Amino acid sequence: MDLRRLEPGMTIDGFRLEAPLKPGGMANLWRVTHPDHAMPLVMKLPFVEPGENPISIISFEVEGMILPRLTGEHAPRFVKAGDFSNPYIVMEFIAGTSLKALLDNTPLPAEEVAAIGAKIAIALHDLHSQHVIHLDLKPSNVIMRENGEAALIDYGLSRHDQLPDLVSEEVQGPIGTGPYISPEQVRGDRSDPRSDLFALGVILYFLGTGERPFGDPQSAREWRRRLWRDPLPPRAWNKDVPPWLQEIILRCLEADPDVRPPTAAEVAFALRNPECVVLTNRAARMQRDSLPKVAARWLRARQAVLPPERRSVAAHLARAPIVMAAVDLAPGHERLSDAVAKAVGRLIATEPAARLACVNVRKTALLAIDPMTDAEGRNPHLQRLVELKHWARAFPVPAERLTFHVLEAADPARALIDFARLNRADHIVIGARASSAMRRYLGSVSAQVVAEASCTVTVVRAAAP
């Protein structure tokens, strides 16, 4: 197939070429149609001309293996792939806006940066949950769908835990996109999902400041500087970047992946709950680190070796789950809240890197207006938050991994289910009140959470008095 002679109206395996799109870095793209597929389609054809970089063929083969295994709205739906004699991939054409189109409007307001970043982080978490690390996250590979969700495209440099890593097997040295490649990728490690969090940090930095944290390096030698040279803090470029956003960005950009957030879900959680972000010296920083600190990192980088054992993506995510404790603080149910506390304590003892979100729902009237203060003049919301923090006082969880949330809703079960879904909770611990005729007739909150939550749910009952 001569790609130079493709014209609208031609067909390839039943797919009719409609119009060429702007070529990607390693492939030609065409809008196509097919009588058996109503959704908009795009065909990807690799650059196979003599003298082309072999990575074009390798990345095309990688994407052809990975894309059929992905599900959900955060990746294009796979349709069909050709063979070696007629190579192509047909997939869903995602209608929406490329994140790259927003770069001309930077810096964006902090709330917009956080909203976009949280959606990308959720897309990454779903990708990681399917055993894939993207490893080439950048604005041109993010499309904001018309429904507002982020979709990630171009999996040619990605790695799937359960497939051969053809890129590392066939390409010598680091490979990626200069401004976004992580320090561990520079060192040849393609097995850490936190590499995608580094690239997300670069994107957040760019959206918030209009600048790239590491410029636009063109060679692996230039890439290595990020192993020891930290970027200028975002607030030095744009003082409108709030401390909590700088905290998140600089943590994502840490050279040591162990210092970054453990999962993309945790980044999304922080971006959606800025009041829960624990501020460190990163938040107030206005200058790069001192030369002695940089020199120490330089020495560590020279001495560093790759870890002898590389965990799978699934194993990495399992080490840092988001645990949600749904706590009933209503008077008369103290034994039940104590039972939930004991269950949560046992759980986090086995998951030392877990994030714990303590959640209480303050039920509000469906039609009436609830009073702003109680009989003693106290704000009920703040009072409930104080009670929730008192309930969790004994948990040995660092402040940066412990958050408190009082939700106000007429339907407590729905509020808990939506909170867990939005924040990608991995495990819910919830108490079940004693049975009654009304509860058997109307259904209980815990039963609805068990039935509808998309994660593991542990239901706890109070011990007999």
C-alpha positions in Angstrom: 0.0 0.0 0.0 1.5 3.3 -1.2 0.6 5.9 1.5 1.6 8.7 -0.9 -1.2 7.8 -3.3 -4.1 7.5 -0.8 -7.1 9.6 -1.9 -10.6 10.2 -0.5 -13.0 7.6 -1.8 -10.5 4.7 -1.8 -11.3 1.7 0.4 -9.0 -0.4 2.6 -10.6 -3.6 3.9 -14.0 -2.1 3.5 -13.2 1.2 5.2 -13.8 4.2 3.0 -11.2 7.0 3.2 -13.0 10.3 3.7 -10.4 12.9 4.6 -6.9 13.1 5.8 -6.1 14.4 9.2 -3.0 16.1 10.4 -0.3 13.3 10.7 0.8 12.1 14.1 4.5 11.8 15.0 4.7 8.2 13.7 1.6 7.6 11.5 -0.8 9.0 9.0 -4.4 9.5 10.1 -7.5 9.4 8.0 -11.2 9.8 8.8 -12.9 6.7 7.5 -16.4 5.2 7.4 -17.8 1.7 7.3 -21.3 0.5 6.7 -21.1 -1.8 9.8 -20.0 1.0 12.2 -22.1 4.1 13.0 -19.7 5.8 15.3 -17.1 8.2 13.8 -13.8 6.4 12.9 -10.2 7.2 12.3 -7.6 4.9 10.6 -4.0 5.0 11.6 -1.4 4.0 9.0 2.3 3.8 10.1 5.1 5.5 8.4 6.8 2.7 6.5 8.8 4.6 3.8 12.4 3.6 3.4 14.6 5.4 5.8 11.9 5.9 8.4 12.8 5.5 12.1 12.1 1.8 13.1 10.4 3.1 16.2 7.4 4.0 13.9 6.8 0.3 13.2 7.6 -0.8 16.7 5.2 1.7 18.3 2.5 0.8 15.8 2.8 -2.9 16.7 2.7 -2.0 20.4 -0.5 0.1 20.0 -2.1 -2.7 18.0 -1.5 -5.1 20.9 -2.6 -2.7 23.7 -5.6 -0.9 22.3 -7.9 -3.9 21.9 -7.4 -4.6 25.6 -8.6 -1.2 26.8 -12.2 -0.5 27.8 -14.1 2.6 29.0 -14.4 6.2 27.9 -10.9 7.2 28.7 -9.4 5.4 25.6 -10.6 5.2 22.0 -12.6 2.1 21.2 -10.7 -0.4 19.1 -12.4 -1.5 15.8 -10.0 -3.4 13.6 -6.3 -3.9 12.7 -4.7 -5.0 9.5 -1.8 -7.5 9.2 1.9 -6.9 8.4 1.3 -6.8 4.7 -1.5 -4.2 5.1 -0.8 -2.4 8.4 -3.5 -0.2 9.9 -5.5 0.4 13.0 -9.1 1.6 13.0 -10.5 3.1 16.2 -13.1 5.5 17.5 -12.6 9.1 16.4 -13.0 11.0 19.6 -15.0 14.2 19.2 -13.7 16.9 21.5 -10.9 19.3 22.1 -7.2 18.4 22.2 -5.6 19.7 25.4 -2.9 21.1 23.2 -5.4 23.7 21.9 -5.7 25.2 25.4 -2.0 25.9 25.7 -2.3 29.2 23.8 -4.6 30.4 26.6 -2.2 29.7 29.5 -1.9 30.5 32.3 -5.4 29.2 33.2 -7.2 30.0 36.5 -6.2 27.5 39.3 -9.7 26.1 39.4 -9.7 25.3 35.7 -6.2 23.7 36.0 -7.3 21.6 38.9 -10.5 20.5 37.1 -8.6 19.5 33.9 -5.9 17.8 35.9 -8.3 15.8 38.0 -10.0 14.4 34.8 -6.6 13.5 33.3 -5.6 11.8 36.6 -8.8 9.8 36.6 -8.2 8.7 33.1 -4.6 7.6 34.1 -6.0 5.7 37.1 -8.4 3.8 34.9 -5.5 3.1 32.4 -3.3 1.9 35.2 -6.1 -0.3 36.6 -6.0 -2.0 33.2 -2.3 -2.8 33.6 -1.1 -0.1 31.2 1.4 2.8 31.8 1.1 5.4 29.1 4.7 6.7 29.1 4.0 9.4 26.6 1.5 11.6 28.3 1.5 15.1 26.8 -1.2 17.7 25.8 -1.5 16.4 22.2 -2.3 12.9 23.6 -5.2 14.2 25.8 -8.6 14.9 24.3 -11.4 16.4 26.4 -14.5 14.6 25.2 -17.7 16.6 24.6 -19.1 15.2 27.9 -16.1 16.7 29.7 -14.2 13.5 30.4 -10.5 13.1 29.4 -9.5 10.4 26.9 -5.9 9.4 26.3 -4.7 8.5 22.9 -1.5 7.2 21.2 -0.3 4.1 23.0 2.8 3.5 20.8 5.3 4.0 23.6 3.1 2.4 26.3 3.8 -0.7 28.4 1.3 -3.4 29.3 2.2 -5.6 32.3 0.9 -8.7 30.6 2.5 -8.2 27.2 6.1 -8.0 25.9 7.7 -4.6 26.2 8.8 -4.3 22.6 10.0 -0.7 23.0 12.6 -1.6 25.7 13.5 -4.8 23.9 14.1 -3.2 20.5 15.2 0.4 21.3 18.4 1.3 23.0 18.3 4.2 25.5 15.5 6.3 26.8 12.6 7.2 24.6 9.8 9.7 25.1 8.9 13.4 24.6 11.6 15.7 26.0 9.6 18.1 28.2 7.4 15.3 29.7 9.7 12.2 30.2 10.2 11.2 33.8 13.6 10.7 35.5 13.2 7.0 35.8 12.4 6.7 32.1 15.6 8.6 31.4 17.4 5.9 33.4 15.7 3.1 31.4 12.9 2.1 33.8 9.6 1.8 32.0 7.8 -0.1 34.8 6.6 2.6 37.2 3.1 4.1 36.8 4.3 7.1 38.7 6.1 8.1 35.5 2.7 9.2 34.2 2.3 11.3 37.3 5.5 13.2 36.5 4.2 13.9 33.0 0.9 15.1 34.6 2.9 17.4 36.8 4.5 18.9 33.7 1.1 19.5 32.2 -0.3 21.1 35.3 2.8 23.3 35.6 2.3 24.4 31.9 -1.4 25.1 32.3 -0.8 27.1 35.5 2.2 29.1 34.3 2.4 29.0 30.5 5.9 27.7 30.9 7.5 24.2 30.8 9.3 23.3 34.0 12.3 21.8 32.2 12.2 23.8 29.0 12.3 21.8 25.7 15.4 19.5 25.9 16.2 17.7 22.7 18.6 15.0 23.8 18.9 12.3 26.4 21.9 14.2 27.9 19.7 17.2 28.4 16.9 15.0 29.8 19.2 13.8 32.6 19.3 17.2 34.2 15.9 16.6 35.7 17.4 13.8 37.9 19.0 16.5 40.0 17.8 20.0 38.9 14.4 20.9 40.3 12.2 23.4 38.3 11.5 27.0 39.3 8.4 26.8 41.5 5.1 27.7 39.6 4.4 30.7 41.9 7.6 32.3 40.8 6.1 32.5 37.3 2.5 33.2 38.3 1.7 34.4 41.8 -2.0 33.5 41.2 -1.1 29.8 41.5 -2.4 29.0 45.0 -0.1 27.2 47.5 -2.1 24.0 47.4 -1.8 23.7 43.6 2.0 24.4 43.8 2.2 21.7 46.5 0.5 19.1 44.2 2.5 20.1 41.1 5.9 20.1 42.7 5.2 16.8 44.4 4.3 15.2 41.1 7.6 16.6 39.7 9.8 15.1 42.4 12.8 13.3 40.8 12.4 10.3 43.2 9.1 8.5 42.3 8.8 7.4 46.0 8.2 11.0 47.0 5.5 11.6 44.4 1.9 10.7 45.1 1.5 6.9 44.9 -1.4 6.7 42.5 -3.2 8.9 39.9 -6.3 8.5 42.0 -4.6 10.3 44.9 -3.7 13.2 42.6 -7.3 13.4 41.4 -8.4 13.3 45.1 -6.1 16.2 46.0 -7.1 18.3 43.0 -10.8 17.9 43.8 -10.4 18.5 47.5 -7.8 21.3 47.8 -8.9 22.1 51.3 -7.5 18.6 52.3 -4.0 19.2 50.8 -1.4 19.2 53.5 1.0 22.1 52.7 4.8 21.5 53.1 7.7 23.8 52.3 6.9 23.1 48.6 3.8 25.3 48.8 5.7 28.4 49.8 8.8 27.9 47.7 9.7 30.7 45.3 13.2 29.6 44.2 14.9 26.5 43.1 16.8 24.3 45.6 20.2 25.5 46.8 23.3 24.2 45.1 24.3 21.9 47.9 20.9 20.1 47.6 21.3 19.9 43.8 24.8 18.6 44.2 23.6 15.9 46.6 21.0 14.8 44.1 23.6 14.8 41.3 25.8 12.4 43.3 22.8 10.1 44.0 21.9 10.1 40.3 25.4 9.0 39.4 25.3 6.2 41.9 21.7 5.1 41.3 20.9 1.7 39.9 17.6 0.3 38.7 15.7 -1.6 41.3 16.3 -5.4 41.1 12.6 -6.2 41.2 10.0 -4.3 39.3 6.4 -4.6 40.6 3.5 -4.8 38.2 1.1 -1.9 37.9 -1.6 -3.9 39.7 0.8 -4.6 42.6 1.7 -0.9 42.8 -1.9 0.2 42.9 -2.7 -2.4 45.5 0.0 -0.9 47.9 -1.8 2.5 48.0 -5.6 2.0 48.0 -8.0 4.7 48.9 -10.1 3.5 51.9 -13.3 5.3 52.6 -14.8 5.0 56.1 -18.5 5.8 56.1 -19.1 6.8 59.7 -22.5 7.1 61.4 -22.2 9.8 64.1 -25.9 9.9 65.1 -26.6 9.8 68.8 -27.3 6.3 70.1 -25.0 4.6 67.6 -21.7 5.0 69.4 -21.1 1.2 69.5 -21.6 1.0 65.7 -19.1 3.9 65.0 -16.6 2.2 67.4 -17.0 -1.1 65.5 -16.3 0.8 62.2 -13.2 2.3 63.7 -11.9 -1.1 64.7 -12.5 -2.5 61.3 -10.8 0.5 59.6 -7.9 0.1 62.0 -7.4 -3.5 61.1 -7.6 -2.7 57.4 -5.0 0.2 57.4 -2.7 -1.9 59.5 -2.3 -4.2 56.5 -2.2 -1.3 54.0 0.5 1.1 55.4 0.4 3.3 52.3 -3.4 3.6 52.2 -5.2 7.0 52.0 -8.0 7.2 54.5 -11.1 9.3 53.7 -13.4 9.6 56.7 -16.9 10.5 55.4 -20.1 11.4 57.2 -23.4 12.3 55.6 -25.4 15.0 57.3 -28.9 14.3 56.1 -30.8 17.4 54.9 -34.4 18.0 54.3 -35.7 17.3 50.8 -38.0 20.4 50.6 -37.5 22.4 53.8 -34.6 24.8 54.5 -32.3 23.4 57.1 -31.2 25.8 59.9 -27.7 27.3 59.7 -27.1 26.8 63.5 -28.3 24.4 66.2 -30.0 25.3 69.4 -26.7 26.2 71.0 -25.7 28.5 68.1 -23.2 26.2 66.6 -22.7 25.5 62.8 -24.0 21.8 62.4 -21.6 21.2 59.5 -18.5 22.3 61.4 -19.7 20.5 64.5 -20.0 17.3 62.6 -16.5 17.8 61.1 -15.1 18.2 64.6 -16.8 14.9 65.7 -15.5 13.1 62.7 -11.9 14.2 63.4 -12.4 13.1 67.0 -13.6 9.7 65.8 -10.4 9.2 63.8 -8.0 10.5 66.3 -6.4 7.1 67.1 -5.6 6.1 63.5 -1.8 6.0 62.8 -2.2 7.6 59.4 0.1 10.6 58.3 -1.8 13.9 57.9 -1.1 13.9 54.1 -3.0 10.6 53.8 -5.9 11.4 56.1 -8.9 13.5 55.1 -12.3 14.4 56.5 -15.5 15.0 54.5 -19.0 16.0 55.8 -21.5 15.5 52.9 -24.9 17.1 53.0 -27.6 15.2 51.1 -31.2 14.2 51.3 -30.1 10.6 50.1 -27.2 9.5 52.2 -26.6 6.2 50.3 -26.4 8.1 47.0 -24.1 10.6 48.4 -21.7 7.9 49.7 -21.8 6.0 46.4 -21.2 9.1 44.3 -18.3 10.2 46.6 -16.7 6.8 46.3 -17.1 6.8 42.5 -15.8 10.3 42.0 -12.7 9.8 44.1 -12.0 6.2 42.9 -12.3 4.7 46.4 -10.9 1.1 46.4 -12.6 -0.1 49.7 -15.6 1.2 51.6 -16.1 0.4 55.3 -19.6 1.1 56.4 -21.7 0.3 59.5 -25.1 -1.3 59.4 -27.7 -0.2 61.9 -29.9 -2.8 63.7 -32.8 -4.2 61.6 -36.3 -2.8 61.9 -39.6 -3.1 60.1 -39.2 0.3 58.4 -35.6 -0.5 57.3 -36.6 -3.8 55.9 -39.4 -2.1 53.9 -37.5 0.9 52.7 -34.0 -0.6 52.5 -30.9 0.4 54.4 -28.1 2.8 53.4 -25.5 0.0 53.8 -27.5 -2.4 51.6 -27.7 0.2 48.8 -24.0 1.0 49.0 -23.2 -2.7 48.8 -25.5 -3.1 45.8 -24.3 -0.1 43.8 -20.7 0.7 44.8 -18.1 -0.3 42.2 -15.5 -1.2 44.8 -15.1 -3.6 47.7 -17.5 -2.9 50.6 -17.1 -4.2 54.1 -20.3 -3.9 56.2 -19.8 -3.8 60.0 -22.3 -4.4 62.7 -22.1 -3.3 66.3 -21.2 -6.0 68.8 -24.0 -7.1 71.2 -24.0 -5.1 74.5 
